[in-house]
Amino acid sequence: MDAPLPASGPLPTREQVLEALKIVKDPEIPVNVVDLGLIYDVEVMESGQVDITMTLTSVGCPVQDLIRADAELAVGRLDGVTAVNVEFVWTPPWSLEKMTDDGKRQMRMFGFNV
C-alpha cells in the first residue's frame, strides 16, 4: 500500500474527527456512532492519515462495510486529511454503558429502553 501524501494544510483535531463521525449512523439504530459509543480511538498522524479504532453493536454486523465507507467519507472531507483507516475491534465488546448521555436520550426518543 502506498504511503499517504503529506498533509497540505492544518491537521484536524481529534474533536473535529469525532464531530465529523457524528453523521455516520448504524442504519438499524437511529443514533450516530460517536453517541453510541462505538468509537474507541482516533489518531491523527502528521501525514494527515486518520486512524479510527471502533467496534459495532454486534460481531458479524451486516452493515459493517457501509459504516466503514461512511466513516471514511465523513472524515476524508476534513481539511488536512490524506487517508482514513478504519479498524474494527471486538474487545472490549460494545454495551449500552458505552453510550453518551445524548445517545441514550436519542434512543429513548425512538422508544428504546436504555
C-alpha positions in Angstrom: 0.0 0.0 0.0 1.3 3.4 -0.9 2.2 5.8 2.0 -0.2 8.8 2.3 0.8 12.0 0.8 1.9 14.7 3.3 -0.9 16.9 4.7 -1.5 20.0 2.7 -2.8 22.2 5.5 -3.5 22.2 9.2 -4.5 18.8 10.6 -7.9 18.2 12.1 -8.1 17.7 15.8 -9.5 14.6 17.4 -12.6 16.6 18.3 -13.1 17.6 14.7 -12.8 14.0 13.6 -15.3 12.9 16.2 -17.7 15.7 15.1 -17.4 14.6 11.5 -18.2 11.0 12.6 -21.5 12.1 14.1 -23.1 11.9 10.6 -22.4 8.2 10.5 -25.2 6.1 11.8 -25.9 2.4 12.1 -28.9 2.0 9.8 -30.6 -0.3 12.3 -30.2 2.2 15.2 -31.1 5.9 14.8 -28.1 7.2 16.7 -24.6 8.2 15.4 -21.6 6.0 16.0 -20.0 8.5 18.4 -23.0 8.8 20.7 -23.5 5.0 20.5 -20.0 4.7 22.0 -18.6 2.7 19.0 -15.5 4.9 18.6 -12.7 3.6 20.8 -9.8 5.6 19.5 -8.9 8.3 17.0 -5.3 9.1 16.0 -4.4 11.9 13.6 -0.9 11.4 12.1 1.4 14.2 10.9 1.0 12.8 7.4 -2.7 13.6 7.6 -3.7 10.0 7.9 -6.5 9.4 10.4 -6.7 6.0 12.1 -10.0 5.1 13.7 -10.5 2.2 16.0 -14.1 1.3 16.5 -16.5 -1.5 17.1 -20.1 -2.3 16.2 -23.1 -3.3 18.2 -22.6 -6.9 17.2 -20.0 -9.2 15.7 -20.9 -10.0 12.1 -23.0 -6.8 11.7 -24.3 -6.9 8.2 -23.7 -3.2 7.6 -20.0 -3.2 8.6 -18.8 -2.3 5.1 -21.4 0.5 4.9 -20.4 2.0 8.2 -16.7 1.8 7.3 -17.4 3.6 4.0 -19.5 6.3 5.6 -16.8 6.9 8.3 -14.1 7.1 5.6 -16.1 9.6 3.6 -17.1 11.7 6.6 -13.5 12.1 7.9 -12.0 12.2 4.5 -13.8 15.5 3.8 -11.9 17.3 6.6 -9.2 19.7 5.6 -5.7 18.2 6.0 -6.9 14.5 5.8 -4.9 12.5 3.3 -6.2 9.0 4.2 -8.6 7.3 6.6 -8.1 3.9 8.1 -11.0 2.3 10.0 -10.2 -0.8 12.0 -13.0 -2.8 13.7 -12.2 -4.5 17.0 -14.3 -6.6 19.2 -12.6 -6.2 22.5 -13.8 -4.7 24.7 -17.3 -5.6 23.4 -19.8 -2.8 23.0 -22.5 -2.4 25.6 -25.2 0.2 26.4 -22.9 1.6 29.1 -20.6 2.9 26.4 -23.3 5.3 25.0 -23.1 9.0 25.7 -26.0 10.7 27.6 -27.0 12.2 24.3 -27.1 8.8 22.7 -29.2 7.3 25.5 -31.6 10.3 25.2 -31.9 9.8 21.5 -32.6 6.0 22.0 -35.4 6.8 24.4 -36.9 9.2 22.0 -37.2 6.4 19.5 -38.8 4.1 22.1 -35.7 2.1 23.1 -35.4 1.3 26.8 -31.9 2.4 27.9 
